[in-house]
Each structure stands twice: as structure tokens, then as C-alpha cells.
Amino acid sequence: MKPPRVAVVDVPGLPPERRAALAHRLLAFSPRVEPDPERAGVFFLDPSGLEGIFGRPSKWIRRVHGALREEGLEGAVVMGFSRFPAWAVARARGGVRVLASPEDERAEAREAPLSLLELGPELERALHKLGIDTLGSFLDLPRGEVSTRFGARAKSLHALFAEALTPPLEAFAEDARILVEAELEFPDAQVDRLLFCLKGALHTLLAELGRRGLSLSSLLVGLELEWGEPLALTLEPAHETRDARVLLELARLRLASVELRAPVQKLSLEAKPCRLEGRQLTLFDTRAVDPLAPRFTRTVDPDAAARGLARLRASFGEDAVTRAILEDAWLPEHAFAWEPITHVARPKPREGDAPFLVRRIHPKPKSLPSTPDGRPRTDPPIVAMAGPYRFQSGLHREGAYARDYFYAERTDGSLLFLYRDLHHERWFLQGALD
């Protein structure tokens, strides 16, 4: 099975005002055109299934390149296998090319100079000081160290160019903005009356979505106040929907958590449209039901969990629900990060896995006093210790660390995870084991 293809159109220096027009022109060559959100002249196209219309891939990309020339633009068109590595080839080599294999794509992308890839002047200067001038040398850096040393944006770019992040192609949608406005007869700050006004505007918005055969993935509620800066509230339901009751409930929760500094004189609703899912078109709930199960048996319902998370986000903000993800780093406190989640995945235990202890890490290590003989002091006291396990990095450079880690058991049976900082001769509690 051949890996899926992706085509990249790169027009350096494209004026932002010509971006939408060029995206419309490219729709003539693929039904799925994704403009890059950060670079005005970069577009990703899905060329699959078009051989019967345009012929061989080489012929297709020549026609795309010809369309650029007709628009008075100079750029590169490259057909590869992954978005950002293919774009690195297009930016570094230019021209019109069809890459033969993912291996060739990776090899050519690694040779691309970082100065051409628009990483940002600060990141480019920091990498240049380390002698890192090509994409290949940048990708050779451990991703966890990239995040710790250069920040979240550098980590995201590292993952994109390494294709560790592979989101599906988001097609350019013509006339995607759907906006409804409602002006209040008198400025008001009472939540129930605001919801009543919002309900009428929402039904108008959902009717327009239905006319276009679309659904809604998120809703931006704008509140224009009688004085002061306007407010913008984002509502994200658990699933794409056209159910007014679900959206009104989320709006009620969000408005109840917002302090209005002045009465509202105008409401606006803007939908982020999306295609209807198959399950939204079904008449009945098609989930399997066991007729022999007890009447009051509690079952796992992932959709109910997703609806609960949507309510929490509406009440407490978009970052109210997160999960820990592993990072490539040496220090335990840097070995994970938090990312927002919208759905709860069903656990998949593997057969034969041995039971293991859960290690709970403190966000910031807690200082511990020392006994006269140099051991850590806790309450209740420690009766046994296993270690040391040394972590050391940087040697004499600024920011270097040297730690001896230990597992310790207290008299009450608790298991602690602690370390001794060899530079400062101090003990710290890193966490505990369950």
C-alpha cells in the first residue's frame, strides 16, 4: 500500500490580501486545499483520486504551477508525502517536483537551511549560536530538550517538521463565516433575559447551517457592552451539533461564570461550521443494548463523559480539563506537560501486564530538612532507603544539575521519591508512590 500523497504550493512573499483568491483558484485542482495558518503563501493540497482527470502526478503539478504563472506569481509546487517536510523541500529547492519516496523526502528536507523556514528571528539566532543551521540538525535535538530550552513554539515546530503531529487536512471552506447579530431593545445584564435574546439569534444561525447542510463545531458569542471593551466567549460542544438545547445550556453556564462590567447592548453569534457526521443523520440511537443486563446496570458512556467535559469548559474556561502527556526530558518534573482534552478515551488494558506503582510527582520539589548524619528528615521518620540513582547534566555549565535519587519508606508504610541536590547539599521531596 502506497503512503498518501500531499502537494505543497509555496509562493514566498504572497500579499495577504491575495491569499483567499489564490486558495479559490487552487480549488480547481483539488477539493481539499488547506492554507497554512501562519504563512500567507503556503498551501497544502490533497491530490488523491485525481489521476483520471489530470493524468500523472507530474502533469498535475505542472498545471498547478501554470495556474500560478497565470496569476502573475512565482512559486514552487512539490508533491511529497508529509506536509512540512515537503514544504521544506519546496522552499529550499524550488521548482516543480514529484518526490519518489518518504525516505527521499526526509533526506532532502534535512538539508534545508533553517534561515529559509521562517522559524522566527529569536529561535534562529539561538539555534545558530549552537551551530544548528539546517533542518536535519534541528530535528536531531531531543524534543523534550527543545521545549525546555527554546519554549513551546520551538517544540511545536520540531514536531511538525518531524511529522510527529499529523492532523487531518482541513479543507479551505468558501464563505465559511456564518454570523448572526441581535441588538437588545434596552441594554441588559440579567442572564435569563440575555439567554432569551440569544435563543432567537441561535435558531436563526442553526437554520442557516441547516440550509447549507452543515453542522457546528464551536460557537463564538460576542457581547458588546454599553461601555468598556466587548467580550468574546467560545462555546465548544462535546460533538458537532445543531441542537439548540445543548448550545443554550453551554451558554447559560458560561454567562453565569462571567462578570459583566456593564449591560449588554448587542449580541453576535459566529459559527465555526463543519460537515455533518454520519451519526447526526441517524433517527435512533444505534448503540448496542444487552437485553439480559440488569435494569440498573451502570455502563460506560463516552458521549456522556464528553458532554460533562464540555460543561466544565463552559463553566471554568477552555483549560479547565487537561491530561498529562509524556515529554522527552531527564528531570522528572520536566518529563510531562499538560494539554487540554475534549474527549475521554476508553482505557485499553493489555493482557499480561504486571501491576505497577503510580508515581505522583510534585509540580515543584519540596525542600526537606536534614538530620545530623545528613539523611532526610520526615514525619513520620524514614526507616529504609534504596539508591542512589544519579542524574547529572551540564557538568560545570550554568543551569547544570546533579542529583542522587532515592526511594524511601516511612514508618507508616508510605513510599517517597526524593533526591539530594549535590550542588547545594540539600534534600528535596520529588513525589510519592501509590
N, C-alpha and C positions, 0 to 999 in steps of 0.2 A: 504494500500500500504506500503510495507516494505521499509525502508530507504536504499539507495545504500550502498554497502559494499566497503571497501578498505582494502588491505592487506599491511602489513609493514614487510620488511626484514631488520633486524638490525644486522650488523656484526661489532662490535666495533674494532677499530684498523686495519681496512682493508687497505692495502697499496694502495695508489692512482693509481699505475700502474696496479693493478688488477681490478680496477673499471669497465672499459669498458668490460673486459672479463666476469665478473660476470653479468653485465647487459645483455649481449648477451645470457648467459646461462638461465637467468630468462625469456627471451622472449619465451622459450619453454613452459612456464606455463601461460603466459598472453600476448596478443598482445600489451598491453599498460603497459609499465614499465617506471617509472619516477625516475631517480636518483636525490637524494636531492642535490641542488647546493652547499651546504656548508659542508656536512658531507659525506665523501667518502664511508662509509659502510652502508648508509641508502638508501633504495629503496622502492617506493610505487607502488603497482600493482593493477590493476583493475581485480577482479576475476569474474565479472558478466558474465553470459551466458556460463560458463564452466562446469556446473554440468553434462551435458550429456557426457563429455569427461573424467572428473576426478572423478565424483561422489560427495559425500557430501563434504561440506567445510572442515571438519576435515581431510578427506582423502587428499584433495588438498594441505593443508598446510603441511601435513606430507611429501608429495612428494617434496614440495619445500625445506623443511628442509633437506630431504635426499640428494637433489642436493648440498646443502651447504656442507654436510659431504663429498660427493664425491670430492668436490673441496678442501678438507682439511681445511675447515673453520668452526668455531663455532659461532653461532649466534641465534637470536630469530626470530620467524615468528608468527605474530599476525594478525588475521583478525578482523577488527573493523568497524567503521562507519565514521571516520574522520581521516585525515592524522596524524597530530601532536599529538593529544590526544592518538591515537592508538600507535604511536611511543613511547610516554612517558610510556605507559604500557609495551611495549616490552623491553625498556631499563631498567625499574625498576624491572619487574618480570621475564623477560627472558622466555625461553622455547618455546613451541608450543601451541597456544591457539586460540580459537574462542570465541569472546566476545558476550554475549547474546543480549545486547540491548545498545542503546546510553546512557541510564542512567547508566548502569554498567560501560561502558567505561569512562564516565566522573568521576564517583566516584573513580575508580581505578587510573585514570590519576592524579587526585588531590593529591593522596598520594605519587606521585613520588618525590624523593629528587631532588632539583634543581642542586645539585652537579653532577648528572648523565646526565643532559640535555644539556651540552655544551653551556651554555649561554654566556660564556666568563668570564675570571677571575675578571675583574673590576666590571661587573654587579653583579656577585655572591658575591663579597666582600661587595658591597654596600647594597645588599638585606640582607645579613647575619647580618650586623650591625643593621638592623631594626627587626631582629628576623624572617625573612621570609626565610624559609628553604625548603618549599615544593611548588610544582606547584600550589596547591589549594590556598595557602596564597598569591602567586604572582598574580593569576588571580582575587583575591578579591580586588586588588588595582584598583581604578578608572583609566581607560585608559588615560584620559587627564592628570592626575597627574603623571602617568608613563612617558609620553612624556616630561612633564615639568621638572621632577626631574632626570630622567635617560637617556633621549635622544631618538632619532628616532629609533635606533635599538631595544631598550627595548620595545618601543611601538609596533614595527612590530612583535616581538616575542610574546608579550602579545596577539595580535590579532590572530596570527597563532595558538597558543595553545588554545585560546578560540573559534577557528573556526569562527572568525568574517571575516577573509579573506579566501575565499574558491575558489581559481582559479581552472579552469578545469585541469584534469590530462593531463600533457604534455608527450606524449609517447616518449621513447627513440628511436631516429632515427638512423638506421645503415648507416654509410658512409654519414652523413648529410652535411659534409663540401663540398661546391662547390666553387672552386676558379679558377679564370682566371687571368693571368698576361699578361701585354703588355709592352714591352720595347721600348721607343722612339728612333728614329734614332739619333736625336740630343736633348740634354736637352732643355726644353722649359718652359716658364712661361706664355704664352699667352693663355687666357681662351678658345678662339674659337678653337685653334689647339689642346688643351688638350681634349676638348669635342669630337673632331673628332676622336682622338685616343680611347677615352673612348667608343665611339659609337660602334666601331668594336669589342672591347672586350665584351661589353654588349650583342651584338647579339649572340656571342659565348656562353656566360653564359646562356642566355634565351633559346637557342637551347638545351643545356644540361638539363635545367629544364623541357622543353617540352618532351625530351626523357624519363625522369623519371616520367612524369605525375605529376609534382609538380608545385607550384606557388612560389612567392617570397613575404615575409612579410617585410623584410628590406634588405638593401644593404650596405655593408661596403666597402668604397673606400679608398684604401691605396695609398699614394703619397710618393714615395721615391725620396728625393731631392738630387741634385748634392752635396750638403754639408749640414750638420746640421741634426737634428732629423727628422725622417719621420712624416707625418701627417696621421691621420685616421679620415675619415668623414663618419658619419652614415646617410643614407637616409631612411626615413620611409614613404612610400606612404600612401594615405588615406585608401586603401584596398589592400589586397593581389592581386598581379598583375603579368602579363607577358607582359605588354605594355611598349615597349622601349621608346615611346614618353613621357609617364608620368615620367619615371625614368630619362630621359635625361633633362627634364625640372627642376626636383629637383636638379640634378647635376649642371646644369647651375646656379641656384640660390645659391647653397652652395658655388661653386667655386668663384662666384662673391663677396661673403661676406668674403672670406678667403684671408689673406695677405700672399703670398708665399715669404718666406725669401730667396729662391734660386730656380733655374729652376728645373723642374721635369724631372727625367730621367727614371722613371719606374712607371707604374700604376698597381694596383691589385684590382680586384673586387671579393668580397666574399659574397655569397647569404645566407640568412637565409631562408631555404626552408620551405614550409608548403603545406598542402593538398589544392587542388582546391576546391573553393566554388561552390555551385550549380549555382549561378548567373553568374559565369565566363564561364559556359558552354553553356549559352543560346545565341541564334543567335540575337534576337531582344530585345529591351527594353520592359519589361513586366509590367512597372508601369501603373496603370490605368489612362486614359486620359478622361476628361469630354468633349465630342464633342460640348456641348452647351456653354462652357465657352468662354468669350470674348478672342479674339486673343492675346491681350497683357496683359492678367491677370498674375500677378506675383505669383507663387506658391512657397511653402516651399520645398526645395530640400536638405535633409540631406546629400546626397552624395556630392553635390556642397560645402556645408559647410566643410565637411571633407577634400575635396581637397584643399580648401582655408587654412585650418589649416596646412596641410602638406607643403604647400608653405611657410607659416610663419615659421615653424620649420626649413625648409631648409635654409631660409634666415637669421634667427636670433638665431638659436640654439634650442636644444630639450626642454628647459624650457621656450620658448617664449610664449606659450599659457597655462594658468593654470586656475583652478577654485577653489573657496573656499569650504572647507568641514568642517563640524562641529566637534569640539573636546569637550571632557568631561572635562571642566575646569570652575573655578569660575570667574576668571578675564575676562572681555570682550576681551581684546587684545590677550588672550590665547585661546579663545573659538573657533578659526578657524585656519586652516592651508591651504596651497596652494599645489595642486597636478597637474601635467601635464595632459592634456587631448588630445585625438586624434579624438574624435567624439563629435558632438553636439546632445544631446538627444532632442527629440521633447517635448515641455512642455505639461504637463497634468494637467490643472486646474481642481480643484474639485468643483462640484456643491454645492452651498450653502455657500462657503467660504466668509466670510466678508472681505472687503478691509482692508489692513493693511499698516502701515507706514514702510518704508525701513530705517533701522538704518545703517548709514555709520560710520565705526569705523576707526580711525586713527591708522596706524601701531604702532606709538609711541605717547602717550598722550602729548598734547601741554600745556605748562605752561601758566597760566593766572595770571595777576596782581590782587590785591585785593583793594577794596575801603576802606576808613577809617572805615566803620562799619563792615568790614570783609566779604563783599559779593564779588563775582567775577566781574571783570570789562571787558567789551567787547565793541566793536564798530561796530554797534550801541549798546546802552545800553540794559540791561535786564529789562523787565517790570514785569515778573511773573516767579515764580519758584515752582515746585512741588517736594516734597521729605521731608526728606532724606530717601534713601533706603540703608541700611548699609550692606556692605560686609566686613567680618572680618575673618582672618585665622591666625593660628600660635600663637596667643597671644604674648608672650614675646620671642619667638624663633627668631633666625636670619632669615631674609627673610620674616617675618610676615608682613601682611598688614592690614590696617583698613581704609575703605573709606566710605564716605557718598555720594551716587549718587543722582543727581538731573536732572530733565528735566526743561529747561529754555526757555522762549520765549522772543525774542528781539523785539524792536520797529518796525523792518522791517518785522515781522512775522516769521522769522526763528526760528526753534526749535532746541535747542542744548542739547547734552547729556554730562554732566560734573560731576566732583566729587571733593570732598575736602579730601586730604590726612591728616588723623587725626594725624599721627605720626609727620609730618613735617609742619602741619598747612598751607598748600598751596593748591591752586585751579588748576585743570587741565581740559582741554577740551578733552573728550574722542571721541566725534564724533558729528554727526548731524542726524536729521530725515528729510526724504523727504515726 
